[in-house]
Amino acid sequence: MSIKANKEFLSVMIPRSVKKASLFIILVILISYGFVGAYLALGGQWVMPMSTIISAFYMLIPMVIAVSIQKLVYKQSVIEPLGVSFHFNIWFIIAWLMPVILVFLTLGISLLFPFIEYSPEMSGFFDQLPGSYSAEQIREIEIAIETLPVHYFWISLVGGLIAGVTINALFAFGEELGWRGFLLKELSFLGFWKSSIVIGVVWGIWHAPMILQGHNYPDHRIFGVLMMIIFCLLLSPILGYITLKAKSVLAASICHGTINALAGLTFMVVEGGNDLTVGATGLPGIIALCLINVGIFLFDRVGANPSLFAKTSVGRRKNI
């Protein structure tokens, strides 16, 4: 394609992509906020198990909006353009195991803080239970854990890896088809980093209704919204990179699902601090995500073949 033809192509495609991306963002925010608002207006309480059920359905909204816009509004196919590919490659494994790196990085960084200590008795884990379980139930959990042949941390790690690639990945796909499948494609003309920033900010804002109800930051709900935006902003390039290298949004779903499954491990064996200063969504997790982003940048510059960042944009993804 000549330079002139390419410019003409971009002059048509970019405005359409902006319109599609804007429509998606507006609808996903309005419908998601309305969904939680309607639940609360009808007398719903943000307590277990209903909070988990509502959160699960909430995760499916970006997928529904993306498919509706793609299929009903623009009359385009869904599977290939939105990156749904079952072609297995090494990046699926990387996507599955990267959350383990995040867990141990977060734990290591947490222990560098003077007010946080290692707690093999799992003080951090039991501190999270009073809001959901009675004192008698908590004692029963303690007794059950004490009888385990290996530490509950390792059992949870294995269980989280299994859940991350199965049931959690299924619900994470509801988000990823929208964020990394639809929106990453439509914002590709911005380039990798700019598109990742836009997606990360929108993704973080999208979480606001749940954060304000105490999700992730029960003791700091207002400031928690800002923390979640920063968390999503830093996680967005990682999931975007995995999607593009794997040539499949399914890899990002596995990574996302596994992060959700293993996040509890990041405060399980530490004591001290609060929901802003411990855990994957706290300050240690944010620092860990910064380090992973640096690692991805260096890997792509030095070891990746082909390099994703060497390109001027993430491309229009014919086969992703």
HELIX and SHEET records of a PDB file:
HELIX    1   1 ILE A    3  ALA A   41  1                                  39    
HELIX    2   2 MET A   50  SER A   68  1                                  19    
HELIX    3   3 ILE A   69  VAL A   73  3                                   5    
HELIX    4   4 ILE A   90  SER A  110  1                                  21    
HELIX    5   5 SER A  123  ASP A  127  1                                   5    
HELIX    6   6 ALA A  135  GLU A  146  1                                  12    
HELIX    7   7 TYR A  152  GLY A  164  1                                  13    
HELIX    8   8 ILE A  167  GLU A  176  1                                  10    
HELIX    9   9 LEU A  177  LEU A  183  3                                   7    
HELIX   10  10 LEU A  184  GLU A  186  1                                   3    
HELIX   11  11 SER A  188  LEU A  190  5                                   3    
HELIX   12  12 PHE A  192  TRP A  206  1                                  15    
HELIX   13  13 ALA A  208  LEU A  212  1                                   5    
HELIX   14  14 ARG A  221  ALA A  246  1                                  26    
HELIX   15  15 VAL A  249  LEU A  262  1                                  14    
HELIX   16  16 LEU A  265  MET A  268  1                                   4    
HELIX   17  17 LEU A  283  VAL A  302  1                                  20    
SHEET    1   A 2 GLU A 117  TYR A 118  0                                        
SHEET    2   A 2 VAL A 270  GLU A 271 -1                                        
END                                                                             
